[in-house]
Amino acid sequence: MQRSVFSCLEREKLIKHLSKTTFDVLVIGGGITGAGIALDASLRGLNVALVEQYDFASGTSSRSTKLIHGGLRYLKQLEFSLVHQVGTERRLLFQNAPHIVKAEPMLLPIIKGGSLGKIATSIGLGVYDFLAGVHFSERRKMLSAAETMKQEPMLNPSLVLGGGFYYEYRTDDARLVIEVMKSAVKEGAVCINYAAAVEALHDSNGKINGFKVLDKISNTHVNIRAKKVVNAAGPWLDQVRSMDAPPSGKRLKLSKGVHIVIALDKLPIKQAVYFDSPDGRMIFAIPRDQSCYIGTTDTFHDDGPDKLNTEKVDIEYLLLATNRLFPDAKISADDVLSSWVGVRPLIYQEGKKAGELSRKDEIFVAPGGLISIAGGKLTAYRLMAKKTVDLLMNQEKSWKLRKQIFPSTRNYPLGGGNFEKNQSPEIFSALLTSKQGQPLISEWIVQKWVDRYGTNASELIRMFCELALESSEYNLIKAELYYCVAHEAVCTLSDFLIRRTGMLYFEREAIASIYNALNEELAILLQWNEAKKLASLREFEKEYEECIRFRH
Ligand SMILES: Cc1cc2nc3c(=O)[nH]c(=O)nc-3n(C[C@H](O)[C@H](O)[C@H](O)COP(=O)(O)OP(=O)(O)OC[C@H]3O[C@@H](n4cnc5c(N)ncnc54)[C@H](O)[C@@H]3O)c2cc1C
């Protein structure tokens, strides 16, 4: 099997390289923030290493609402420049990764006693269109009550006063991280999962110059040295800061957000809906394939980022709001097919509620030189990365003098996003299907693979043909597993079924009968002994149960 350096099978070599090299930059954390920094720094000619304690994207970056926001909510807080900024970022992301960033029509019903009136919504969405640079075809339309009901007949007619129709963009958050990480690796970064930073290393002047890292696969330690160290550990930020020195100044405050998944049959909405909950917060219901996901909650979480549970009150809160607006759906806790829970790494402000804390990012520089970046959104990851690497370049004057001509991340197609000019993922997919001659793989599957892996779907098809498999549902998934082991650093069954494909959340029932066999395949590919095979299976089974277990 041909493989890239971004494969668990290359680990030994990578670890050796990590222990022997002094890098320009070491990044701690393999979420979207860390991935973005690794890519930006690599593009500027810096020698970068990145370590992630679990799997890439296993923190907040796979547990979001999966929207590339245009920044509508910032309008309410009168943060006009922020709306403009995230609107621009959204446009760039769509340009650079059209396979994983898709326009999502969104209905905003205006309801009796809701937080938004007709005039305010119309002005708000209009200003938003202008500030966010929304394309003419996607500009807002205001709807009467009757038009709103026609658009979404399941809405509660006794509540609906009218509606606004506009566009958000949907993504697959974990895949976005993987594609950014793959791009960083392509540009020379060494990025490794299951490698936890455990102790900061300092030179004789007390300046940070690396981290002692635990390789969780071989259970050995390695010292990684670098001129600059960036802490992008998201909700674990303060923990990593304290490995360097007791953190002073601002601290993180974590806020928990839960999403639930139900069958689309249960709530057959025709587009995404952004609606009021009884407590005045706003909730999304978003269709995805045959499912619909609903979220999110926003409550303080004081138990640390490793202890996350969905509680019954979270489910009740989401169902109460959804059933009030869609009374005929009668959704109960038994209809929940899966769920996920994440924590927002927000910056603490005295006296503010979870929903009121700013989502802006901030950089803290410790006296010993550790640079920590916190807060922010998935949507604005590129700007956060740019800001961080600009700071590094300013600190290290000799890097500035290198005067490298580097491509900006503004126009850099992310992994799988290098479609030809004016070629949409749909056109690419149709071409791939027709190239097969006697098609082994249906048009529908090719489109699904292009939406997941972009232009790299052609490599997946090549691997499928090389494996000479019959075209069964199982074999198609098996080929994906082979691809993800060879090119996407899959080390466990959970990596594949949760972060690379999202199947645990959106196809939970369908994978019940195959996950054991997939684990066997993985054991052969990664040459596991019985203990490792069992550990991978048990870990996944725990996740499989947890996503429908709700605690009191
Ligand atoms: C419920 C919810 C909904 C959201 N919805 C949206 C949305 O729709 N759109 C949007 O733009 N934003 C959204 N966000 C915000 C967005 O998800 C986060 O801002 C973003 O994912 C944070 O990424 P990160 O890389 O900073 O953190 P993380 O993704 O948590 O990454 C940090 C990583 O650091 C690793 N790490 C920690 N300690 C160590 C160590 N010692 N050694 C090595 N690695 C370590 C962790 O394991 C983790 O993987 C949402 C957030 C939540 C919680």
The ligand as an SDF file (V2000), in Angstrom:
LIG
                    3D

 53 58  0  0  0  0  0  0  0  0999 V2000
  -20.8170   23.5950   21.0570 C   0  0  0  0  0  0  0  0  0  0  0  0
  -19.9120   24.3980   20.1920 C   0  0  0  0  0  0  0  0  0  0  0  0
  -20.3540   24.8710   18.9640 C   0  0  0  0  0  0  0  0  0  0  0  0
  -19.5090   25.6190   18.1510 C   0  0  0  0  0  0  0  0  0  0  0  0
  -19.9360   25.9700   16.9100 N   0  0  0  0  0  0  0  0  0  0  0  0
  -19.1240   26.6540   16.0840 C   0  0  0  0  0  0  0  0  0  0  0  0
  -19.5160   26.9070   14.7510 C   0  0  0  0  0  0  0  0  0  0  0  0
  -20.5760   26.4690   14.2970 O   0  0  0  0  0  0  0  0  0  0  0  0
  -18.6850   27.6430   13.9750 N   0  0  0  0  0  0  0  0  0  0  0  0
  -17.4770   28.1090   14.4410 C   0  0  0  0  0  0  0  0  0  0  0  0
  -16.8080   28.8110   13.6920 O   0  0  0  0  0  0  0  0  0  0  0  0
  -17.0540   27.8370   15.6940 N   0  0  0  0  0  0  0  0  0  0  0  0
  -17.8300   27.0880   16.5230 C   0  0  0  0  0  0  0  0  0  0  0  0
  -17.4060   26.7560   17.7750 N   0  0  0  0  0  0  0  0  0  0  0  0
  -16.0800   27.1890   18.2170 C   0  0  0  0  0  0  0  0  0  0  0  0
  -14.9770   26.2950   17.6440 C   0  0  0  0  0  0  0  0  0  0  0  0
  -15.3800   24.9560   17.6190 O   0  0  0  0  0  0  0  0  0  0  0  0
  -13.7150   26.4360   18.4900 C   0  0  0  0  0  0  0  0  0  0  0  0
  -13.3900   27.7980   18.5930 O   0  0  0  0  0  0  0  0  0  0  0  0
  -12.5190   25.7190   17.8710 C   0  0  0  0  0  0  0  0  0  0  0  0
  -12.8450   24.4030   17.5000 O   0  0  0  0  0  0  0  0  0  0  0  0
  -11.3650   25.6870   18.8670 C   0  0  0  0  0  0  0  0  0  0  0  0
  -10.3050   25.0210   18.2670 O   0  0  0  0  0  0  0  0  0  0  0  0
   -8.9310   24.8240   19.0170 P   0  0  0  0  0  0  0  0  0  0  0  0
   -7.9900   24.2170   18.0680 O   0  0  0  0  0  0  0  0  0  0  0  0
   -8.5230   26.1080   19.6480 O   0  0  0  0  0  0  0  0  0  0  0  0
   -9.2740   23.8310   20.2180 O   0  0  0  0  0  0  0  0  0  0  0  0
   -9.4080   22.2380   20.1460 P   0  0  0  0  0  0  0  0  0  0  0  0
  -10.1190   21.8080   18.9470 O   0  0  0  0  0  0  0  0  0  0  0  0
   -9.9560   21.7720   21.4390 O   0  0  0  0  0  0  0  0  0  0  0  0
   -7.9180   21.7630   19.9760 O   0  0  0  0  0  0  0  0  0  0  0  0
   -6.9880   21.7850   21.0230 C   0  0  0  0  0  0  0  0  0  0  0  0
   -6.2250   20.4820   20.9690 C   0  0  0  0  0  0  0  0  0  0  0  0
   -5.1070   20.5500   21.8380 O   0  0  0  0  0  0  0  0  0  0  0  0
   -4.8520   19.2370   22.2980 C   0  0  0  0  0  0  0  0  0  0  0  0
   -4.0350   19.2850   23.5030 N   0  0  0  0  0  0  0  0  0  0  0  0
   -4.3810   19.7650   24.7140 C   0  0  0  0  0  0  0  0  0  0  0  0
   -3.3750   19.5910   25.5940 N   0  0  0  0  0  0  0  0  0  0  0  0
   -2.3600   19.0110   24.9100 C   0  0  0  0  0  0  0  0  0  0  0  0
   -1.0560   18.5680   25.2930 C   0  0  0  0  0  0  0  0  0  0  0  0
   -0.6030   18.6620   26.5480 N   0  0  0  0  0  0  0  0  0  0  0  0
   -0.2730   17.9910   24.3330 N   0  0  0  0  0  0  0  0  0  0  0  0
   -0.7170   17.8510   23.0590 C   0  0  0  0  0  0  0  0  0  0  0  0
   -1.9510   18.2430   22.6720 N   0  0  0  0  0  0  0  0  0  0  0  0
   -2.7550   18.8180   23.5810 C   0  0  0  0  0  0  0  0  0  0  0  0
   -6.2660   18.7320   22.5770 C   0  0  0  0  0  0  0  0  0  0  0  0
   -6.3190   17.3180   22.6860 O   0  0  0  0  0  0  0  0  0  0  0  0
   -7.0520   19.2990   21.4270 C   0  0  0  0  0  0  0  0  0  0  0  0
   -7.2120   18.3830   20.3630 O   0  0  0  0  0  0  0  0  0  0  0  0
  -18.2130   25.9640   18.6070 C   0  0  0  0  0  0  0  0  0  0  0  0
  -17.7660   25.4860   19.8450 C   0  0  0  0  0  0  0  0  0  0  0  0
  -18.5960   24.6890   20.6150 C   0  0  0  0  0  0  0  0  0  0  0  0
  -18.1020   24.1270   21.9070 C   0  0  0  0  0  0  0  0  0  0  0  0
  1  2  1  0
  2  3  1  0
  2 52  2  0
  3  4  2  0
  4  5  1  0
  4 50  1  0
  5  6  2  0
  6  7  1  0
  6 13  1  0
  7  8  2  0
  7  9  1  0
  9 10  1  0
 10 11  2  0
 10 12  1  0
 12 13  2  0
 13 14  1  0
 14 15  1  0
 14 50  1  0
 15 16  1  0
 16 17  1  0
 16 18  1  0
 18 19  1  0
 18 20  1  0
 20 21  1  0
 20 22  1  0
 22 23  1  0
 23 24  1  0
 24 25  2  0
 24 26  1  0
 24 27  1  0
 27 28  1  0
 28 29  2  0
 28 30  1  0
 28 31  1  0
 31 32  1  0
 32 33  1  0
 33 34  1  0
 33 48  1  0
 34 35  1  0
 35 36  1  0
 35 46  1  0
 36 37  1  0
 36 45  1  0
 37 38  2  0
 38 39  1  0
 39 40  1  0
 39 45  2  0
 40 41  1  0
 40 42  2  0
 42 43  1  0
 43 44  2  0
 44 45  1  0
 46 47  1  0
 46 48  1  0
 48 49  1  0
 50 51  2  0
 51 52  1  0
 52 53  1  0
M  END
$$$$
